[in-house]
Amino acid sequence: MTAILPSTAATVNTGFLHFDCVGKTFPTPRGPYVAIEDVNLSVQQGEFICVIGHSGCGKSTLLNLVSGFSQPTSGGVYLDGQPIQEPGPDRMVVFQNYSLLPWKSARDNIALAVKAARPHLSTSEQRQVVDHHLELVGLTEAQHKRPDQLSGGMKQRVAIARALSIRPEVLILDEPFGALDAITKEELQEELLNIWEEARPTVLMITHDIDEALFLADRVVMMTNGPAATIGEVLEIPFDRPREREAVVEDPRYAQLRTEALDFLYRRFAHDDD
Ligand SMILES: Nc1ncnc2c1ncn2[C@@H]1O[C@H](COP(=O)(O)OP(=O)(O)OP(=O)(O)O)[C@@H](O)[C@H]1O
């Protein structure tokens, strides 16, 4: 006997965040431009994914589909089985350029987000959330400064604290440390891992830095070049957590994974512009 099942046409149950044959084509004056094509990936809840690939390969295009700022032209992107159709507080984006409100203090930038996204919390609970997140990123002392009174690293700390204070299910990071000096960058990578361990959002992060990806991610997704870019290879990163940078870098598997990534990017999918 054949059982009659409810229709599942609108839902997909593979992975928490699921890319199913995703394509995105942009109309241009010279005709349609196929940016990405046939992207398939299943991300588990709480997983940390880094996406690397050459400039213009479609990394931001992919992230915009997850944030809901744009829609795929073929296939679908699903969160918890539901197609992503618009932006929402369950998915927060942190950009390279901080995007803080310039006239508000660090504290108020975070407080406003908490107020808007978690209105069910009492005023004192909201205050506690803000205090906690300022502390997590080491900005308790500097909380009353405005963005123009903060360093680049401090601004990015505020942006990360603001995103996480909303308790998003998915944290989307678009090259968040790209503009920072090497030391600040390493500090923030470590802070990000500490915060991620606490809240465990699913993370999707674009980076151009192979070492950053190997230190942070559970899996590194490497994209081929466009047009019609797709996922070329996925590296599983085996290092135990919590991670210590020295232990990771000294692990013999680190050099091997690094060589694989370099080989992918600079030999198999070399790009003239890089
Ligand atoms: N709105 C648009 N209209 C036309 N083409 C677009 C549009 N947005 C992106 N593209 C093209 O799609 C391709 C992918 O762009 P995308 O910004 O996703 O790349 P990226 O990998 O994030 O690049 P980068 O590392 O330089 O930020 C590029 O060739 C880009 O020119």
The ligand as an ORCA input file, in Angstrom:
! r2SCAN-3c Opt
* xyz 0 1
  N      24.309     43.243     -9.394
  C      25.191     42.688    -10.237
  N      25.050     42.849    -11.559
  C      25.913     42.273    -12.433
  N      26.961     41.520    -12.062
  C      27.157     41.335    -10.752
  C      26.287     41.905     -9.768
  N      26.744     41.541     -8.543
  C      27.839     40.791     -8.754
  N      28.084     40.653    -10.082
  C      29.172     39.879    -10.685
  O      29.141     38.569    -10.169
  C      30.461     38.098     -9.946
  C      30.608     37.701     -8.495
  O      30.608     38.875     -7.665
  P      30.824     38.814     -6.084
  O      30.773     40.190     -5.557
  O      29.908     37.813     -5.513
  O      32.325     38.237     -6.009
  P      33.281     38.051     -4.746
  O      33.839     36.687     -4.854
  O      32.560     38.386     -3.498
  O      34.407     39.129     -5.046
  P      35.409     39.916     -4.037
  O      36.271     38.870     -3.398
  O      36.185     40.804     -4.963
  O      34.552     40.670     -3.084
  C      31.411     39.220    -10.364
  O      31.844     38.974    -11.685
  C      30.538     40.447    -10.326
  O      30.956     41.413    -11.266
*
